[in-house]
Amino acid sequence: KTEETTRSQEKEDDKDKVKEEEIQKLKEQLADLDTKISEAEQHVSQLKKEASVPKLDIEALRNNDLSSLEGTWRTQSGNEYIINDSGEVQSSWIYNDQKHESIVELKVSKSQNDRNPETVALGAWAKGSQAGGFVVVVVPSGVVMEPGGDGKITDNSNHTEDRLFAGQQYEGMLMHPENVYYRVKPDTSQLETEEKNLTKLKVDRDAIKSALESKEK
């Protein structure tokens, strides 16, 4: 009888041993997933930061804080402004099929346009140049510029987007909607992929966690 007892005891011991090994394995998988999840979360938050676009802040712009313009703005005709938070602009434009570049400085203009009180006019000039400058009018989404030329020239830009009108003369700005600058939205495809990946890791982690809990009972 004692032999049988020993044998069944050994069986129990083996079972316990297997169970311990399984628990150990699950714990290792869990720890591994925890590391992967925290790395993925850091990556996602970094990508979110890169993909975030500052909200246009008209009040701040009036106080010469131009940080809400930061980013890339582009026209349908291919001209581009890359604006840093201090309001310095890398401007590039196509003329006679040639790409030209200059650094443009922006500063809130003393004379604001009474016709469009919700906009902000910025004085602009090429850095280091004595030549006459021009005006950049910052127009928030939802705002339609008042018509010019006795009401004949209307704002045909996309009113649902934040825009920058640039030029020396009001009617001239309105007449060329293809030269209106729009904010270039960052590509978020990588962010979406990483978010899916993170969700999957969390699902896997939950599954292993429940498996572990049922084994430890």
C-alpha positions as semicolon CSV with decimal commas, in nm:
position;residue;x (nm);y (nm);z (nm)
1;K;0,000;0,000;0,000
2;T;0,282;0,234;0,088
3;E;0,418;0,183;-0,267
4;E;0,091;0,305;-0,418
5;T;0,089;0,605;-0,188
6;T;0,442;0,692;-0,298
7;R;0,350;0,653;-0,663
8;S;0,044;0,876;-0,637
9;Q;0,252;1,125;-0,439
10;E;0,508;1,130;-0,721
11;K;0,229;1,187;-0,972
12;E;0,104;1,479;-0,765
13;D;0,458;1,615;-0,739
14;D;0,499;1,588;-1,118
15;K;0,167;1,768;-1,171
16;D;0,275;2,043;-0,934
17;K;0,609;2,069;-1,109
18;V;0,444;2,101;-1,452
19;K;0,202;2,358;-1,312
20;E;0,489;2,556;-1,159
21;E;0,672;2,554;-1,492
22;E;0,360;2,668;-1,676
23;I;0,306;2,949;-1,426
24;Q;0,670;3,050;-1,455
25;K;0,644;3,056;-1,836
26;L;0,331;3,270;-1,826
27;K;0,497;3,511;-1,584
28;E;0,791;3,550;-1,822
29;Q;0,555;3,613;-2,116
30;L;0,372;3,870;-1,907
31;A;0,692;4,052;-1,814
32;D;0,800;4,049;-2,179
33;L;0,466;4,195;-2,290
34;D;0,480;4,461;-2,018
35;T;0,813;4,578;-2,159
36;K;0,681;4,575;-2,515
37;I;0,368;4,766;-2,410
38;S;0,561;5,040;-2,232
39;E;0,794;5,078;-2,533
40;A;0,494;5,090;-2,769
41;E;0,322;5,350;-2,549
42;Q;0,631;5,572;-2,560
43;H;0,649;5,533;-2,938
44;V;0,279;5,616;-2,980
45;S;0,303;5,927;-2,763
46;Q;0,611;6,044;-2,958
47;L;0,424;5,994;-3,290
48;K;0,118;6,172;-3,147
49;K;0,338;6,468;-3,059
50;E;0,481;6,474;-3,412
51;A;0,134;6,448;-3,565
52;S;-0,027;6,714;-3,351
53;V;-0,097;7,047;-3,513
54;P;-0,104;7,360;-3,297
55;K;-0,440;7,534;-3,271
56;L;-0,441;7,878;-3,428
57;D;-0,436;8,130;-3,145
58;I;-0,547;8,470;-3,277
59;E;-0,507;8,648;-2,942
60;A;-0,150;8,523;-2,904
61;L;-0,072;8,623;-3,264
62;R;-0,194;8,977;-3,190
63;N;0,061;8,983;-2,908
64;N;0,332;8,875;-3,152
65;D;0,347;8,517;-3,020
66;L;0,359;8,333;-3,351
67;S;0,405;7,979;-3,213
68;S;0,057;7,865;-3,322
69;L;0,165;7,911;-3,686
70;E;0,446;7,657;-3,644
71;G;0,458;7,389;-3,912
72;T;0,436;7,362;-4,290
73;W;0,187;7,557;-4,501
74;R;0,145;7,499;-4,874
75;T;-0,048;7,648;-5,167
76;Q;-0,215;7,456;-5,450
77;S;0,041;7,614;-5,681
78;G;0,326;7,451;-5,484
79;N;0,459;7,743;-5,282
80;E;0,557;7,654;-4,927
81;Y;0,614;7,819;-4,591
82;I;0,788;7,626;-4,315
83;I;0,735;7,837;-4,004
84;N;0,922;7,792;-3,678
85;D;0,778;7,892;-3,341
86;S;0,947;8,233;-3,343
87;G;0,778;8,322;-3,672
88;E;1,077;8,284;-3,900
89;V;0,972;8,134;-4,233
90;Q;1,159;7,922;-4,483
91;S;0,976;8,029;-4,794
92;S;1,001;7,843;-5,124
93;W;0,815;7,916;-5,445
94;I;0,816;7,809;-5,806
95;Y;0,876;8,075;-6,070
96;N;0,939;7,990;-6,438
97;D;0,970;7,622;-6,335
98;Q;1,253;7,714;-6,100
99;K;1,240;7,669;-5,724
100;H;1,342;7,979;-5,529
101;E;1,397;8,006;-5,155
102;S;1,432;8,278;-4,898
103;I;1,402;8,333;-4,526
104;V;1,106;8,554;-4,441
105;E;1,049;8,723;-4,106
106;L;0,701;8,787;-3,971
107;K;0,589;9,041;-3,716
108;V;0,243;9,153;-3,613
109;S;0,155;9,459;-3,818
110;K;0,048;9,787;-3,655
111;S;-0,221;9,838;-3,916
112;Q;-0,486;9,569;-3,893
113;N;-0,753;9,514;-4,152
114;D;-1,080;9,665;-4,031
115;R;-1,276;9,469;-4,288
116;N;-1,185;9,137;-4,126
117;P;-1,159;9,183;-3,749
118;E;-1,128;8,806;-3,684
119;T;-0,802;8,791;-3,882
120;V;-0,450;8,904;-3,798
121;A;-0,224;9,088;-4,042
122;L;0,149;9,019;-4,014
123;G;0,418;9,229;-4,173
124;A;0,655;9,010;-4,377
125;W;0,991;9,081;-4,537
126;A;1,280;8,879;-4,674
127;K;1,559;8,861;-4,417
128;G;1,847;9,095;-4,492
129;S;1,662;9,262;-4,779
130;Q;1,583;9,632;-4,787
131;A;1,313;9,577;-5,049
132;G;0,950;9,647;-4,969
133;G;0,780;9,383;-4,765
134;F;0,437;9,229;-4,796
135;V;0,153;9,127;-4,571
136;V;0,052;8,780;-4,450
137;V;-0,308;8,767;-4,330
138;V;-0,386;8,481;-4,091
139;V;-0,744;8,365;-4,142
140;P;-0,893;8,109;-3,900
141;S;-1,122;7,832;-4,027
142;G;-1,484;7,942;-4,057
143;V;-1,390;8,302;-4,138
144;V;-1,468;8,432;-4,486
145;M;-1,269;8,732;-4,605
146;E;-1,483;9,032;-4,696
147;P;-1,518;9,089;-5,073
148;G;-1,296;9,345;-5,242
149;G;-1,323;9,551;-5,559
150;D;-1,673;9,686;-5,480
151;G;-1,789;9,338;-5,384
152;K;-1,691;9,180;-5,714
153;I;-1,387;8,990;-5,586
154;T;-1,484;8,728;-5,330
155;D;-1,294;8,486;-5,109
156;N;-1,284;8,157;-5,301
157;S;-1,047;7,982;-5,066
158;N;-1,149;7,681;-4,854
159;H;-1,325;7,843;-4,556
160;T;-1,323;7,523;-4,348
161;E;-0,944;7,541;-4,305
162;D;-0,702;7,781;-4,138
163;R;-0,536;7,986;-4,415
164;L;-0,262;8,237;-4,486
165;F;-0,314;8,498;-4,757
166;A;0,010;8,662;-4,869
167;G;0,060;8,964;-5,092
168;Q;0,084;9,339;-5,113
169;Q;-0,269;9,422;-5,205
170;Y;-0,604;9,298;-5,073
171;E;-0,779;9,237;-5,406
172;G;-0,469;9,064;-5,541
173;M;-0,477;8,820;-5,250
174;L;-0,844;8,738;-5,308
175;M;-0,802;8,696;-5,682
176;H;-0,561;8,404;-5,653
177;P;-0,711;8,128;-5,438
178;E;-0,442;7,893;-5,576
179;N;-0,185;8,100;-5,386
180;V;-0,356;8,071;-5,047
181;Y;-0,151;7,870;-4,796
182;Y;-0,309;7,582;-4,602
183;R;-0,159;7,390;-4,315
184;V;-0,005;7,062;-4,426
185;K;-0,147;6,787;-4,205
186;P;0,115;6,541;-4,087
187;D;0,095;6,183;-4,213
188;T;-0,068;5,978;-3,936
189;S;-0,053;5,634;-4,103
190;Q;0,242;5,521;-3,890
191;L;0,066;5,640;-3,576
192;E;-0,246;5,439;-3,667
193;T;-0,037;5,125;-3,727
194;E;0,142;5,166;-3,393
195;E;-0,188;5,224;-3,210
196;K;-0,327;4,899;-3,355
197;N;-0,010;4,719;-3,251
198;L;-0,041;4,857;-2,896
199;T;-0,406;4,747;-2,874
200;K;-0,308;4,394;-2,985
201;L;-0,029;4,376;-2,724
202;K;-0,277;4,476;-2,452
203;V;-0,527;4,208;-2,566
204;D;-0,248;3,947;-2,559
205;R;-0,144;4,063;-2,214
206;D;-0,501;4,035;-2,079
207;A;-0,530;3,681;-2,218
208;I;-0,205;3,572;-2,051
209;K;-0,304;3,744;-1,729
210;S;-0,634;3,549;-1,708
211;A;-0,455;3,223;-1,794
212;L;-0,210;3,290;-1,513
213;E;-0,482;3,377;-1,264
214;S;-0,675;3,055;-1,337
215;K;-0,356;2,846;-1,297
216;E;-0,264;3,013;-0,968
217;K;-0,602;2,934;-0,813
